[in-house]
Amino acid sequence: RLIELWPAANFEAPPECYLHPVNLDANPPYDAISYCWGHPSEKLPIQANGSPIRIPSNLSDALRYLRSPTEVRVLWADALCINQGDDKERGHQVAQMGRIFWQADKVHAWLG
């Protein structure tokens, strides 16, 4: 999956995005985000595909800083792009992370 991060002129607005499946063999353009998940209790709400979900606060902060005020931005971040509730998918995707980061147009290291 990749994230289409919707633009927002207001920095404080919670991130909104659309997640869609992609085939990495098609070389889709995207940026990847590397960040520390932080403590499991430190999660903030965002909208993904029209539904509220909670993501690590560090990722929420990174999305706020990386989103454009006017254009959709395409990103990959593990907490959103990997189904964390599916052990089989998570195992497969974690094995693909080297390729995911290697193929990214840019990699952003979010240090907070």
C-alpha positions in Angstrom: 0.0 0.0 0.0 1.0 3.6 -0.5 -0.4 6.7 1.3 -1.9 9.6 -0.7 -1.5 12.3 1.9 -4.0 15.0 1.3 -3.0 18.6 1.4 -3.9 20.9 4.3 -3.1 24.6 4.8 -3.6 24.3 8.5 -0.6 22.6 10.2 -2.7 21.6 13.2 -5.3 19.8 11.2 -5.1 16.0 11.7 -3.6 14.2 8.6 -6.0 12.8 6.1 -5.0 10.1 3.6 -6.1 7.4 1.2 -4.4 4.1 1.3 -4.2 2.1 -1.9 -2.5 -1.1 -3.0 0.4 -0.9 -5.4 2.7 -3.3 -7.3 6.3 -2.4 -6.6 7.3 -3.9 -10.0 5.5 -1.0 -11.6 8.0 1.4 -9.9 5.4 3.9 -8.6 6.8 7.2 -7.4 6.7 7.7 -3.6 8.8 8.9 -0.7 9.4 6.6 2.3 9.5 7.7 5.9 11.8 6.2 8.6 10.8 7.1 12.1 10.7 5.7 15.7 7.3 4.3 16.6 7.6 5.5 20.2 5.6 4.2 23.1 2.5 2.2 22.1 0.2 4.4 24.2 1.3 7.5 22.3 -1.1 7.4 19.3 -3.0 10.2 17.6 -6.1 10.1 15.4 -6.0 10.6 11.6 -8.5 9.8 8.8 -7.5 7.0 6.4 -9.9 6.1 3.6 -12.6 8.1 5.4 -12.3 6.2 8.7 -10.6 7.3 11.9 -7.5 5.3 12.9 -4.8 5.9 15.5 -1.1 6.0 14.5 2.1 6.5 16.4 2.4 10.2 17.4 5.8 10.4 15.7 4.3 9.4 12.4 1.5 11.8 12.8 4.0 14.6 13.4 6.1 13.5 10.4 2.9 13.5 8.2 2.1 17.1 9.3 5.5 18.3 8.4 5.7 16.4 5.1 2.3 17.2 3.7 1.9 20.0 1.2 -0.5 22.8 1.6 -1.7 22.4 -2.0 -0.8 19.0 -3.4 -1.3 15.3 -2.7 1.9 13.7 -1.5 2.5 9.9 -2.0 4.4 8.3 0.8 5.2 4.9 2.4 5.2 4.5 6.2 5.1 1.0 7.8 2.4 1.7 10.4 0.0 2.7 7.7 1.1 0.7 4.7 1.5 -2.6 6.4 -1.6 -4.3 7.9 -0.3 -4.5 11.5 -3.2 -6.9 12.4 -2.2 -9.5 9.9 0.9 -11.4 11.0 1.4 -13.1 7.6 1.2 -9.8 5.7 3.4 -8.0 8.2 6.1 -10.7 7.9 6.0 -10.5 4.1 6.1 -6.7 4.0 8.9 -6.5 6.6 11.0 -8.8 4.3 10.3 -6.3 1.5 11.4 -3.2 3.5 14.9 -3.0 2.0 13.4 -2.9 -1.5 10.7 -0.4 -0.4 13.3 2.0 0.9 15.7 1.4 -2.0 13.0 2.1 -4.6 11.7 5.3 -2.9 12.4 8.6 -4.7 13.4 10.0 -1.3 13.7 8.7 2.2 12.9 11.0 5.0 14.4 10.2 8.4 12.0 11.7 11.0 13.9 12.5 14.2 11.1 14.6 15.8 
